[in-house]
Amino acid sequence: VASMWNWSGGTKVSSNKLRPGDVVFFENTYTSGPSHNGIYIGNGQFIQSGSSTGVTFSNLNSSYRSSHYLGAKRFF
């Protein structure tokens, strides 16, 4: 996740310009920096995967996700 965030490829995208396919990044709760990402699918939703939860759909505007939101990048 950190490599994708720090890679010079792709374009950073502001949260009000997100399009389906953009990769959204989140910071973890115990140190700064990217620790998790997902793929934006539109209407404030993104798809993510976790080892304990499998693939889930989540709301980007939930209090937890919005407080850990780092930014987004477009790779296409």
Secondary structure, DSSP 4 states (H G I P E B T S, - for coil): -HHHHHSSSSEEE-GGG--TTPEEEEE-SSSSSEEEEEEEEETTEEEEEETTTEEEEEETTSHHHHHHEEEEEE--
